Amino acid sequence: MFIPFFQSLRNARIPVTLREFLTLLEAMKKGIAGYDVEKFYYLARACLVKDERYLDRFDLVFQKAFEGLESIDLDLDDIPPEWLERIAERHFTREEIEAIQKRGGFEALLDELRQRLAEQDARHQGGSKWIGTLGTSPFGAYGYNPEGIRIGQDRSRHRRAVKVWDKREFRDFDDEVELGTRNLKIALRRLRKLVREGRDEELDLPGTIRATANNAGYLDLKMQRTRTNRIKVLLFLDVGGSMDDHVRQVEELFSAARSELEHLEHFYFHNCLYERVWRNNRARWDDTVPTFDLLRTYGEDYRVIFVGDASMGPYEITEPGGSVEHFNEESGATWMRRILAHWPKAIWLNPVPQAWWGHTYSIRQIDHLMEGRMHPLTIEGIDQGLRQLT
């Protein structure tokens, strides 16, 4: 694990010496960082980085090398780690996938998991019933089930889990992307309502010309209030999971929005909106914003733009507790209706090509909740959506 990390630092042109790397290993051997990833991060940075110019580069390499290794307190502490150890990764044929049946609903799935936790006393691999690996059971890792609970797997493979018992880390979207944003900026300029406000600080050139002419050629400067955009926007960005396929598109939109919209507030969510959102993905477990606070803080004059692929398990929208990452007391559909009742001027921009929408049930569900106000994340789609908002 540590040798590839050292090589990645060198490949990133961070001047790390072998002596510094051996110092880190010696410190680890003495247990200075223990099993805490955050302590290890600061220890590694202190040992390996001698110039603050390389701190950002080090952070990127560290995140990639040790992604997913943070500890998390799960409700499934009764599952011994050795039960979920992967020996080999299994790939299922199309015939095998088609032969595997769903278990009969969200509540039935959770009831069966409780029963397995009470009955199972050994590790299993390749089966169709117990918590394990490489099988067709709905519980475990590195197998396949069309409606399962993923436990102990580093990342998604088939994107079919209805619940995920892992702590996943997401990255904030870059709001300084320039390449390819010009057309998006032009499209976003439709979302403007310019009025003159504030103090007279801007030169009124036509007024100055008229006043000077009426004053027999003596210069008579006229000032006017600055024109500002009165449109205020809340931007909700889906992040992580299947949205990793669309990062570039969303970053271009986010960058253009930050440039063109004067009154813009942004928040992140995962798959569907629930009782809390967040501004920073690194602190999304510790520094969240209750959705009710947004309803109380931002007035009905705000426009709302959701950006997401709406690709998720149907239970995430329809069922309490259906979120893949936590237990939501109210369904995603309930929260979406609450949001749309408070901010009726809302649209959803979807990076998935519109021709594919009919093949994903959750996309049809979200489009229904949005009352047909879902648009593709294209120049034409953005233009259509902003016409609705204005």
C-alpha positions in Angstrom: 0.0 0.0 0.0 2.7 2.5 1.0 5.1 1.8 -1.9 2.5 2.7 -4.6 1.7 5.8 -2.6 5.4 6.8 -2.6 5.6 6.1 -6.3 2.5 8.2 -7.0 4.0 11.1 -5.1 7.1 10.8 -7.3 5.0 10.5 -10.4 3.2 13.7 -9.4 6.6 15.4 -9.3 6.6 16.0 -5.5 10.3 15.9 -4.4 10.1 13.0 -1.9 13.3 11.2 -1.0 13.7 7.6 0.1 15.0 8.8 3.4 11.8 10.7 4.1 9.7 7.7 3.1 11.7 5.4 5.5 11.0 8.0 8.2 7.3 7.7 7.6 7.5 3.9 7.8 9.4 4.1 11.0 6.9 6.5 12.5 4.1 4.1 11.5 5.9 1.2 13.0 6.0 3.0 16.3 2.2 3.5 16.1 2.3 7.3 16.0 -0.7 7.6 13.8 -2.4 4.3 15.0 -5.3 3.4 12.8 -6.7 6.9 12.3 -6.6 8.0 8.7 -6.7 11.7 9.5 -3.7 11.3 11.9 -1.9 9.3 9.2 -2.6 12.1 6.7 -0.9 14.8 8.8 2.0 12.5 9.7 2.6 11.7 6.0 2.4 15.3 5.1 4.9 16.3 7.8 7.3 13.6 6.7 7.1 13.8 3.0 6.2 17.4 2.1 8.9 20.1 2.7 7.5 22.9 0.6 4.0 24.3 0.9 3.8 24.6 -2.9 3.2 20.9 -3.1 0.5 20.6 -0.5 -2.4 20.7 -3.0 -0.7 18.1 -5.1 -0.1 15.9 -2.1 -3.7 16.1 -1.1 -4.8 14.9 -4.5 -2.4 11.9 -4.5 -3.3 11.0 -0.9 -7.0 11.1 -1.6 -6.6 8.8 -4.6 -4.3 6.4 -2.9 -6.3 6.0 0.3 -9.8 6.7 -0.8 -12.5 4.9 1.2 -10.2 3.9 4.1 -11.8 6.2 6.7 -13.4 4.4 9.6 -17.2 4.5 10.0 -19.5 3.4 12.8 -22.0 1.0 11.2 -25.2 -0.5 12.5 -23.8 -3.8 11.2 -21.0 -4.3 13.7 -21.9 -7.9 14.2 -20.5 -8.8 10.7 -16.9 -9.9 11.2 -14.6 -8.4 8.5 -13.3 -11.8 7.4 -16.7 -12.7 6.2 -16.4 -10.0 3.5 -12.8 -10.6 2.4 -12.6 -10.8 -1.4 -10.6 -13.7 -2.7 -11.3 -13.2 -6.4 -13.7 -10.9 -8.3 -16.5 -12.7 -10.1 -18.0 -11.6 -13.3 -21.5 -12.7 -14.2 -22.7 -13.6 -17.6 -25.9 -12.1 -19.0 -27.7 -15.4 -18.6 -26.8 -15.5 -14.9 -27.9 -11.9 -14.3 -31.2 -12.5 -15.9 -31.8 -15.6 -13.8 -31.4 -13.8 -10.5 -34.7 -12.5 -9.1 -35.6 -9.7 -6.8 -36.6 -10.4 -3.2 -40.0 -8.7 -3.1 -39.6 -5.1 -1.9 -37.7 -2.8 0.4 -39.2 -3.9 3.7 -38.9 -7.6 2.8 -35.2 -7.0 2.0 -34.5 -5.3 5.4 -36.5 -8.0 7.3 -34.4 -10.7 5.5 -31.2 -8.9 6.5 -32.2 -8.8 10.1 -32.9 -12.5 10.0 -29.5 -13.3 8.4 -27.7 -11.3 11.0 -29.4 -13.3 13.7 -28.8 -16.7 12.1 -25.4 -16.5 10.4 -22.3 -17.6 12.3 -19.7 -18.2 9.6 -18.2 -16.5 6.5 -19.8 -17.3 3.1 -18.7 -16.9 -0.4 -20.4 -17.5 -3.7 -23.9 -18.3 -2.3 -27.4 -16.9 -2.8 -28.5 -16.6 0.8 -26.0 -15.5 3.4 -24.0 -12.3 3.9 -20.8 -12.8 1.9 -18.9 -12.2 -1.3 -18.9 -13.1 -4.9 -22.4 -14.6 -4.9 -26.0 -13.7 -5.8 -27.1 -13.0 -2.3 -28.6 -9.5 -1.8 -26.2 -8.9 1.1 -22.5 -8.5 0.8 -19.9 -7.5 -1.7 -18.4 -8.2 -5.2 -21.3 -10.3 -6.4 -24.5 -9.4 -8.2 -28.2 -8.9 -7.2 -30.7 -6.7 -8.9 -32.0 -5.4 -5.5 -29.4 -5.8 -2.7 -27.6 -4.2 0.2 -23.9 -3.5 -0.5 -21.6 -4.1 2.5 -17.9 -3.8 2.6 -17.2 -3.0 -1.1 -14.9 -0.1 -2.0 -17.0 1.2 -5.0 -20.0 0.5 -7.1 -19.8 -2.2 -9.8 -23.4 -2.8 -11.2 -25.1 0.3 -9.6 -28.1 -1.8 -8.4 -27.8 -1.5 -4.6 -30.8 -0.1 -2.7 -28.7 0.5 0.4 -24.9 1.0 0.9 -23.2 0.4 4.3 -19.9 2.1 3.4 -18.6 5.6 4.0 -18.0 7.1 0.6 -16.1 10.3 -0.1 -17.2 12.8 -2.7 -15.3 15.7 -4.3 -16.6 19.2 -4.7 -17.2 20.3 -8.2 -14.6 22.7 -9.6 -16.1 26.2 -10.2 -13.1 27.5 -12.1 -13.3 25.3 -15.2 -13.0 27.5 -18.3 -12.8 25.1 -21.3 -16.2 24.7 -22.9 -18.1 27.1 -20.6 -18.6 30.0 -23.1 -21.8 28.6 -24.6 -23.1 27.8 -21.1 -22.4 31.4 -20.0 -24.3 32.7 -22.9 -27.3 30.4 -22.2 -27.3 31.4 -18.5 -27.5 35.0 -19.4 -31.2 34.4 -20.1 -31.6 34.1 -16.3 -31.3 37.8 -15.8 -33.6 40.6 -14.6 -31.5 43.7 -14.6 -32.6 46.7 -12.5 -30.7 49.8 -11.3 -30.1 49.8 -7.6 -27.8 51.4 -5.0 -25.9 54.6 -5.3 -25.2 56.6 -8.5 -21.8 55.3 -9.2 -22.0 54.5 -13.0 -21.4 57.1 -15.7 -24.6 57.8 -17.6 -23.0 58.5 -21.0 -26.2 59.4 -23.0 -27.3 61.6 -20.2 -23.9 63.3 -20.0 -23.9 64.0 -23.7 -27.4 65.6 -23.5 -26.6 67.6 -20.4 -23.3 68.8 -22.0 -25.0 69.9 -25.2 -27.7 71.7 -23.2 -24.9 73.4 -21.2 -23.3 75.1 -24.2 -20.6 72.5 -24.5 -19.4 72.7 -20.9 -19.0 69.2 -19.5 -21.9 68.2 -17.2 -21.3 64.7 -15.9 -24.4 62.6 -15.1 -24.2 59.5 -13.0 -26.7 56.6 -12.6 -27.2 53.6 -10.4 -25.5 50.3 -11.4 -27.6 47.7 -13.1 -27.7 44.5 -11.1 -29.3 41.1 -11.7 -32.3 40.6 -9.4 -32.7 36.9 -10.1 -31.7 34.7 -7.2 -30.9 31.0 -7.7 -30.5 28.0 -5.5 -28.4 25.3 -7.2 -28.7 21.7 -5.9 -26.0 19.4 -7.3 -26.2 15.6 -7.2 -22.7 14.2 -6.4 -21.1 10.8 -6.2 -22.1 7.3 -7.5 -23.4 7.4 -11.1 -22.8 11.1 -11.2 -19.1 10.4 -11.4 -19.7 9.8 -15.1 -20.8 13.4 -15.6 -18.4 15.4 -13.5 -16.9 17.3 -16.5 -20.4 18.5 -17.7 -21.5 19.5 -14.2 -18.2 21.3 -13.5 -18.6 23.4 -16.7 -22.2 24.3 -15.7 -21.2 25.1 -12.1 -18.3 27.3 -13.3 -20.5 29.2 -15.8 -23.2 29.7 -13.1 -20.7 31.1 -10.6 -19.5 33.5 -13.3 -22.9 34.7 -14.6 -25.3 34.6 -11.7 -24.7 37.3 -9.1 -27.1 35.8 -6.4 -26.2 32.1 -6.4 -26.3 29.6 -3.5 -25.2 26.0 -4.1 -25.7 22.8 -2.1 -24.9 19.2 -2.7 -27.1 16.1 -2.3 -26.8 12.4 -3.2 -29.3 10.8 -5.6 -32.5 12.4 -4.1 -33.1 15.4 -1.8 -33.8 14.5 1.8 -33.8 16.2 5.2 -30.3 17.6 4.9 -27.8 18.9 2.3 -24.2 20.2 2.5 -21.9 22.7 0.9 -18.5 20.9 1.3 -18.2 17.2 0.3 -15.2 16.7 2.6 -17.4 17.6 5.6 -20.7 16.2 4.3 -21.1 14.0 7.4 -20.2 16.7 10.0 -21.3 20.0 8.5 -24.7 19.6 7.0 -27.6 22.1 6.5 -31.1 21.0 7.4 -33.4 21.3 4.4 -36.0 22.9 6.6 -33.5 25.7 7.3 -33.3 26.4 3.6 -37.1 26.6 3.4 -37.0 29.2 6.3 -34.0 31.1 5.0 -34.6 31.6 1.2 -37.7 33.3 0.0 -40.2 32.1 -2.6 -38.6 34.6 -5.1 -35.6 32.2 -5.5 -35.4 30.0 -8.6 -34.3 26.4 -8.0 -32.1 24.3 -10.4 -31.5 20.7 -9.6 -28.6 19.0 -11.5 -28.5 15.2 -11.4 -28.9 12.1 -13.4 -31.9 11.0 -11.3 -30.6 7.4 -11.6 -31.2 5.5 -8.4 -33.2 2.8 -6.8 -37.0 3.5 -6.8 -37.1 3.0 -3.1 -34.8 6.1 -2.6 -37.7 8.2 -3.9 -40.8 6.4 -2.6 -39.8 4.8 0.7 -38.9 6.1 4.2 -35.5 4.6 4.9 -34.9 4.1 1.2 -31.7 6.2 1.0 -28.7 4.2 0.2 -26.6 6.0 2.8 -28.7 6.7 5.8 -32.2 6.2 7.3 -34.5 9.0 6.0 -37.6 9.3 8.1 -39.5 10.8 5.2 -39.4 9.6 1.5 -37.5 11.6 -1.1 -40.8 12.2 -2.9 -42.2 13.9 0.2 -39.2 16.2 0.3 -39.3 17.0 -3.4 -43.0 18.0 -3.1 -42.2 20.2 -0.1 -39.4 21.9 -2.0 -41.5 22.5 -5.1 -44.4 23.8 -3.1 -42.1 26.5 -1.6 -40.2 27.2 -4.8 -42.6 26.6 -7.7 -40.1 28.0 -10.2 -37.8 25.0 -10.4 -36.3 22.8 -13.1 -34.1 19.7 -13.2 -31.1 19.4 -15.6 -30.2 15.8 -16.4 -26.8 15.0 -17.9 -28.1 11.6 -19.2 -29.1 11.8 -22.9 -32.8 12.4 -23.1 -33.3 9.4 -25.4 -32.3 7.1 -22.5 -34.7 8.5 -19.9 -37.5 6.1 -20.7 -35.2 3.1 -19.8 -34.7 4.2 -16.2 -37.7 4.1 -13.8 -36.3 6.6 -11.3 -35.8 9.2 -14.0 -39.5 8.9 -15.0 -40.4 9.2 -11.3 -38.4 12.4 -10.8 -39.7 13.8 -14.1 -43.2 13.2 -12.8 -42.5 14.9 -9.5 -41.0 17.9 -11.5 -44.3 18.0 -13.5 -42.3 17.6 -16.8 -39.8 20.3 -15.9 -36.8 18.0 -16.5 -34.5 19.1 -19.3 -31.2 17.6 -20.7 -28.0 19.2 -19.7 -27.3 20.6 -23.1 -27.3 24.2 -24.4 -30.7 23.7 -25.9 -32.0 22.0 -22.7 -30.7 24.7 -20.5 -32.2 27.4 -22.7 -35.6 25.6 -22.5 -35.3 25.3 -18.7 -34.4 28.9 -18.2 -37.3 30.0 -20.3 -39.5 28.3 -17.7 -37.8 29.9 -14.8 -38.1 33.4 -16.2 
